Amino acid sequence: MDKINVAIADDSFETDEILSRMVLEDEALRLIGKAHTEKEFMRLLRENSLDLVIFDSIVPKLKRTNRRLSVSQKPGRVAVKYRIHETQLQLRESDATKLEVQVSELFHTLGIPANIRGYHYLRDGIILAIYDQEMLSSVTKLLYPAIARKYCTTPTRVERAIRHAIEVCWGRGENGLLINIFGYANESERGKPTNSEFIAQLSDRVRLEWVNKSINT
């Protein structure tokens, strides 16, 4: 059976790498090319015979491409628009439990102990961000108050406890894993990530893993 010719367009190199790996691991797919700008994307469409086009519908440089893609599509070509960074993820109740377990296992790997308050606040924050990326637009006005209401505490205490959990992680976490997730580790001069950066990185990582599972099932 002929392989499906695939092209990927995303201005995030991290997402690009994950999607590329997913395509390359599937024997039914053939990765034809990748693009990070509208110009590169349109060249891919013109110069190649593609069966599947995967692109982020909210990438600023590809907004005009989204409107023009219907014109450039050939018979049999499929365009898949995904919004990993912005959409609300819809999960079944059973999946929600699995998601909580997955985040907890990631915390264990990162060295975040379950006996500190920030562990639970941080886990809920990441899960809320996975369900609704709008939460990350204002962690102080949206995310912290949502967690505070659940635990009958204040947003300030939530922020402080999450910061403490991140400090523990940055002190105990394995350098290789920290570099893999954040691009740098505790020995870097950059210091530890902010609460919002930490939550954004981990929620995006877990979200992409769920997208991977959805594509492969």
C-alpha positions in Angstrom: 0.0 0.0 0.0 1.3 3.5 -0.9 2.3 5.6 2.0 0.4 8.8 2.9 2.5 11.9 2.1 2.4 14.3 5.0 3.5 17.9 5.5 3.7 19.8 8.8 3.5 23.5 9.5 4.1 25.0 12.9 6.1 28.0 14.2 6.9 26.1 17.4 10.1 24.0 16.9 9.2 21.9 19.9 5.7 21.0 18.6 7.2 20.6 15.1 9.6 18.0 16.5 6.9 16.1 18.4 4.6 15.9 15.4 7.5 14.9 13.1 8.4 12.1 15.4 4.8 10.9 15.5 4.7 10.8 11.6 8.1 9.2 11.3 7.1 6.4 13.7 4.0 5.5 11.7 4.9 3.2 8.8 1.8 4.3 6.9 3.0 7.9 6.7 5.8 9.6 4.8 7.0 13.0 6.0 7.5 15.1 2.9 8.5 18.4 4.5 8.1 20.9 7.3 7.4 24.7 7.3 7.7 27.4 9.9 6.3 30.3 7.9 3.5 30.9 5.5 5.9 31.3 2.6 7.5 27.9 3.3 4.1 26.3 3.8 2.7 27.6 0.5 5.9 26.3 -1.3 5.3 22.9 0.2 1.8 22.9 -1.1 2.8 24.0 -4.6 5.8 21.7 -5.1 4.7 18.4 -3.5 1.9 15.9 -4.0 0.5 15.8 -0.4 -2.2 13.6 1.0 -2.2 15.1 4.5 -1.4 18.6 5.7 -1.1 19.2 9.5 -0.9 22.8 10.6 -1.7 25.0 13.7 -4.7 27.1 12.9 -3.6 29.8 15.3 -0.1 30.4 14.2 0.0 34.1 13.3 2.2 33.6 10.2 -0.2 31.1 8.8 -3.5 32.9 9.4 -3.8 33.9 5.7 -2.9 30.4 4.7 -5.8 29.1 6.6 -8.2 31.1 4.5 -6.4 30.2 1.2 -5.9 26.5 1.9 -9.4 25.6 0.6 -8.5 27.1 -2.7 -5.2 25.3 -3.0 -6.5 21.9 -2.0 -6.3 19.1 -4.5 -8.8 16.3 -4.8 -8.1 13.7 -2.1 -5.9 16.1 0.0 -6.8 16.4 3.7 -6.0 19.5 5.7 -5.8 18.9 9.5 -6.0 22.1 11.5 -5.2 21.7 15.2 -5.1 24.2 18.0 -3.0 22.6 20.6 -2.1 25.9 22.3 -5.6 27.3 22.6 -8.4 24.7 22.4 -10.3 23.3 25.3 -9.5 19.6 25.5 -12.6 17.4 25.9 -12.1 14.2 27.8 -14.3 11.4 29.1 -14.5 11.0 32.9 -12.3 7.9 32.7 -9.7 9.8 30.7 -9.7 12.6 33.3 -8.6 10.1 36.0 -5.9 8.8 33.7 -4.8 12.3 33.1 -4.4 13.0 36.8 -2.4 9.8 37.2 -0.2 10.8 34.3 0.5 14.2 35.8 1.2 12.6 39.2 3.7 10.2 37.6 5.4 13.1 35.9 5.7 14.9 39.3 7.2 11.8 40.8 9.8 11.7 38.0 10.6 15.4 38.6 11.1 14.8 42.3 8.0 16.8 43.5 6.9 15.1 46.8 3.1 14.5 47.3 3.2 15.6 50.9 3.5 19.3 50.2 0.5 21.5 49.4 2.0 22.9 46.2 2.0 19.3 44.7 -1.8 19.3 44.7 -2.2 22.9 43.7 0.3 22.5 40.8 -1.3 19.3 39.6 -4.7 20.9 39.5 -3.3 24.0 37.8 -1.7 21.9 35.0 -4.9 19.9 34.5 -7.0 23.1 34.3 -4.6 24.5 31.8 -4.8 21.3 29.7 -8.6 21.5 29.6 -8.6 25.3 29.0 -5.6 27.1 27.7 -7.3 30.4 28.5 -6.3 29.8 32.1 -2.7 30.6 31.2 -3.6 34.0 29.9 -3.9 35.2 33.5 -2.8 32.8 36.2 -3.4 35.4 38.9 -7.0 36.3 37.9 -8.1 32.9 36.6 -6.0 29.9 37.5 -5.0 30.7 41.2 -8.6 31.7 42.2 -10.0 28.5 40.6 -7.6 26.3 42.6 -8.2 28.4 45.7 -11.9 27.9 45.6 -11.5 24.1 45.4 -9.2 24.0 48.5 -10.9 26.8 50.4 -7.8 28.9 50.5 -6.6 32.1 49.0 -5.0 32.8 45.6 -1.9 34.2 47.3 -1.4 30.9 49.2 -1.9 28.9 46.1 0.8 31.0 44.3 3.2 30.7 47.1 2.7 26.9 47.5 3.2 26.3 43.8 6.3 28.4 43.8 7.7 26.2 46.7 6.9 23.0 44.7 8.8 24.3 41.7 11.7 25.2 43.9 11.7 21.7 45.3 11.6 20.3 41.8 14.4 22.5 40.6 16.6 21.3 43.5 15.8 17.6 43.2 14.9 17.1 39.6 17.2 15.2 37.3 19.1 17.6 35.0 18.5 15.6 31.8 14.7 15.6 32.3 14.7 19.3 33.2 16.6 20.1 30.1 14.3 18.0 28.0 11.2 19.8 29.2 12.4 23.3 29.8 15.6 23.6 27.7 17.8 24.2 30.7 18.4 22.8 34.2 19.1 23.9 37.8 22.8 24.6 37.0 21.8 27.2 34.4 22.3 30.9 35.2 18.7 31.5 34.0 17.3 30.2 37.3 14.1 28.3 37.8 11.0 29.0 35.6 8.2 31.1 36.8 4.9 29.5 38.0 3.2 30.3 34.7 6.2 29.1 32.6 6.3 25.8 34.6 2.6 25.1 34.3 2.6 26.1 30.6 5.5 23.8 29.7 4.1 20.7 31.6 0.5 21.2 30.4 1.7 21.5 26.8 3.8 18.4 27.2 1.0 16.3 28.6 -1.5 17.8 26.1 0.7 16.8 23.2 1.0 13.3 24.5 -2.8 13.1 24.6 -3.0 14.4 21.0 -0.5 11.7 20.1 -2.7 9.0 21.6 -5.8 10.4 19.9 -4.0 10.2 16.5 -2.8 6.7 17.0 -6.1 5.3 18.3 
